[in-house]
Amino acid sequence: MTNKKYSIKNTPKETLENWYYLMYLGRKLDEKAPNYLKQALGWSYHAPYAGHDGIQLAIGQIFEKKKDYLFPYYRDMLTAISAGMTETEIILNGISKADDPSSGGRHMSNHFAKPEWNIENVSSCTGNHTLHAVGVARAIKTYGEKAVAISSQGESSVSEGYVYEAITGADREQLPVIFVIQDNGYGISVPKKDQTANRKVIDNFSGYKNLHLIHCNGKDVFDSMNAMDEAKQHALETGNPVILHANCVRMGSHSNSDDHLLYRDEHERNYVKEYDPLAKYKRMLTRYKRLSEDELKAIEEKADKAVKKAHRAAITAKDPSPDSIHDFVTPEPMVSEKYPEGLHEKNSGDKIKLITALNETLKSEFRNNPDTFIWGQDMANKDKGGIFNVSKGLQQEFGIKRVFNAPIAEDFIVGTANGMSRFNDDIRIVVEGAEFADYFWPAMEQLVDSSHDYYRSNGKFVPNMTIRLASGGYIGGGLYHSQNIEGSLTTFPGIRVVYPAFADDAAGLLRTSIRSKGITIFMEPKALYNDPKAEAYCPDDFEVPFGKSRIRREGSDMTIITYGNTLPMSIEVADLLQKEDGANVEVLDLRSLLPLDKEGILKSVKKTNRVLVVHEDKVFGGFGGEVAAQISADAFEFLDAPVKRVGAEFTPVGFNRILENAILPNAKRILDASRELLNY
């Protein structure tokens, strides 16, 4: 330790008094929390922090609100108190009241946050907020701020792969982030020896080039304060990341749903109590005559009164209203004044390919908003712009700070997008979530977490990001290159999923996605990137609202509802049916899957009375099942035939073109199903 600013002898008395007040107050709340559950008042999840007192006090004291960013984990009660949260706010969170500043009762108790101060609302997913800390640290560096991001977590979190992605990324990018590892030796009941080979998990990272490693005694106030001070000064002065390993003890069970009597013997339980940080600090204050017994007692009485007063205020506070459940699920999108229905004058603008529409729209939005960023794999190496060159030329025009490569780590790509968007509400982030949609699964952990950020924070934070995914088959790609995943993605509230098939809709939906708040999954049918069938006239400023379908072909005898790669096929089939059978078939392009244009669907169904739902994904479990169910529920009396579906076989997509052709839907299968339905 190079800079020992704090000791029992040289720390001002007022500071020592304040620290004791915070520590005693925190312990009273920590001990009181289980009583609320016993009285059926709440706090049904409580992870006691006793034994972590020194390091948690230090984290909160070093954190500068509204400047630094703090990502506490579920055991960080004293961290939150030390950072400035009041005893009333702690109890409001614990018993899940409407005025809880962390989430308004929407998130688990003992997850403390105050987003307006940059005390961030994190999920219960162990250690995944490390990626958010790295993302916001990237923004701190990009915008030249003198601040740090602090990620606080237990030692078992480093068993998670995404924690390694976060630390590796922070080291590679040289970002001012402090990873505080509060090591109490257990992951619930799993001892550290079953988590890692090194006795101290910090040693797992000893070979990292730019990473500064600090050890401290997390039970000792002064050692912890000096360590946190060193960590912050190092991050500020060098811009490099730090891991601070704080050796702690867990004096109680992991949480109120755990019983440490089942796996810790009496000797160990007594041992950890002997190392009680609060008792040690109190002994030091009297031994070195910095505070008298009477002074300590006065501080304790003050804290006791504060807890009682906070209890009275919190217990009478309002509960969340059941009428609020639909608030803050998905933010309101940008509203187009010029193109409210997502339609433009026929042949307006230039006729362009789908890939050109995407590329030109990206460039237009980067010019429109200097706080727009894009990254992904193969994104920016010389003349390459993504695996399909959709982003070609962006780095040359907008520079490496705004357009850059990401490692082959999908969770890192999405997680750091979430984090970077926390820095400034004007920031808009576009990422290639994976080179092919099939490779997106590692990032699902971050997508699920991000999908309820807006809800979980009670409207205080929403990631503003567009996740581009090249989707679908018809390219001979086989497994991991030709699958469809929208059926899974549309099951998550809090995100939008769009799937354009023509150049104009691709441009309009991408513009709306980037300009809107929230998360949009932007599915791109890669087989249509350069296909003349997907070419369209497109105005330079075209916008397509979410949840607005588009009639691509008017008809009266039957409706084909489709999107993506099967849309051009369906139009061809409809034209053929008109020519050969005299049938007038309507083709409805959904464009937006989530939200879904239910009104537009039902309007078409009531006009034609027959419906064929077509998509490239598997029929079983595919998105078409939801469309069919809604039609059956709300337009059954208008149907002259059952709703029929066409899609892929229930198999993986084979690599050989013969296999792919046999699995994926084609014009013949759509034609046969259409005729069957028309003749029903």
C-alpha positions, 0 to 999 in steps of 0.5 A: 500500500503506497498511500496510507491516508487513513489510520486510527491516529491521523483520521479527524475525529469527526470522520471517525464519529461519522464512520461509527454512526454509519457502521452502527446504523447499518448493523442495526438495520441488518439485524432488524431486517429479518424481523420484518419477514417474521412479522410478514411485513416484507424483506423476504430476501435479505443477505446480511453484510455483517463481516464485510463492514470495513470494505463496504464503508470504504466503497461508499465513502470513496464513491462520489455521487452523480459523478462516479458510477456504483454497481452494488450487489445484493449484500451491499447494504452498508455500501448503500448507506455509506454512499448516502442512502438514508435509513428510511430508503433502506427500509422502503426497499426492504419492505418493497414500498411504492416510494422505494427509490431502488425500484418501487417494489418491483425488484427483490428486497436488499437490492439497493439503488438510487439511479439519480445518484448513479447508484445503479439498479442491478439484477440478481444475476451474479456478477453480470453488472461487471459488464455494465460497469465496463460499459459506463467506464468506456463512456467515461473514457470516451467523453474525457470525464474524471470519474470511475465505475465501481463494481462490487461483488462476491468472490464466487462471481468470478466463476461466471464467464461474463465476469472474465469477459468484463475484466478482460475487456477493461484490461484491453481497453484500459478503462477506469473501473474498479472491481471490488471482490468481497471475499467471504469464502462462500458462494451460498454453501459452496466453499471457495475451494470448489470455485477456484484453485487459487486461495485468493481469486484475485490471483486468477488475474495476475497475468493481465497487462494493464490491471492493477491488483490490490489486497486488503483486509475487508474487515478493517476500516482503515486498511479498506479505506486506504485500499479503496483510496489507492484504487480510485487514485490509480484508476483516475491517474492512469485510466486503467482498471483495478481489482481490489480483493477484500478478505471478509468473513460472513458472520451469518447465513448467506441469506434468510433462505439459507441455514449455515448450520447445515455446512459450518461447524460451531468452531467456524461460526464462533471464529467468524464472530470473533472477527466482527469488524464493528466490534473491532472498530469500536475497540480501536476507538476507545483503546486509542482514546479517539472516542469515549464510551459516552461518546460512542453511546451517544452515537448509538442512541442517535442511530437507534432513534433514526432507525425507529423513526425510519421504521414509522415512516416506511411502515406507513408508506404506500404499497405499489398499486396493482394498476401500475403493473403495465407502467415502465415495461417498454418506453414510448418510441419516437413518433413520426409526424411525416410518416405516421403509418410508415408509408411513403409516396410511390416511387419516392426517393431512389430505388436501393438494395436492402443492404444499401438502405441499412448502410446509408441509414446508419451513416445518416443517423451517425451524422444526425447524432454525434452520440451514436456508436456502433461495435461488433465483430469484424466491424472495423478492420480496414475496409471491412464493415461487419461480416456482411459489410452492412457498416462499410465506410462508417469507421472511415467517416466517423472514427475509431471512437465511435465505430470499433471492433468487439471481441468474439464475446456476445455477452460483452458486446450487449452488456457493455452497450447497456453500461455505456448507455447509462452515461448520457441519455442522448447516447444511442448504441447500435451493436451487431449482437452476433455475426449471425443471429444463431450465435446470439445465445451467449448474449441472452443473459444480458438481453434478459437482464436489459429487458427489465431494466426499465421496469426494474428501476421503476422508469429511472433507466432504460438502455437505448440500444439497437441490436442488429442480427443477420437472420435466416437461411436460404444461403446454405449456411446450416447450423449457426448460420441459418436458424431463426430465433425471433420466436424466442425473442418475442417472449420477453416484455420490455424489448421490441423485435422488428423484421423488415424485408424490403429496403424502405422498411429496413431504412425506416425501422432502423431510423426509428429504432436508433432514435427511440428510447429502449431496446430494439432487436433488429432482425435482418434477412441476410439472404435479401441483402443484395437480392433485387426482390428486396429493392425498393424506392426509399426517401432519405428521411423515411421512418416506420413506426413500431407496431404498424403492419403494411399491406404489400398487396391488396386482396379480398379472398384470403390474407397471407400474413408474413415477414422476412424472407418469406415475404417476397415468396408470398407476393409471388404466390399471390400474383400467381394465384391471381393469374392462374386461379383468379384468386385475389390474395392480400399479403400483409407484411408484419414488419414489427413483431413486438409490438404487433399490429393486432388491429391491422391483422384483424382488419385484414382478416375481417375483409378476406375471411381466410388466413395463411400465416407464413414464416421461415421459422419452424411451425411448431413453437414459431411466432406464427402460433401467436398470430394464429391464436390472436386471430382465433380469439378475436376474429373467429366469427369472421373466419370461413376456414381454419387459420393455416400455417406454413414454416420450416420443418421441426429440424435443425437447418441442414448444411447441404442445399438439398437438405436446406431446401427440404426444410425451409418453406418455399413458394411451392409450399406456400402455393399449395397451402394457399390453394388448400385454404382457398378451396376449404 
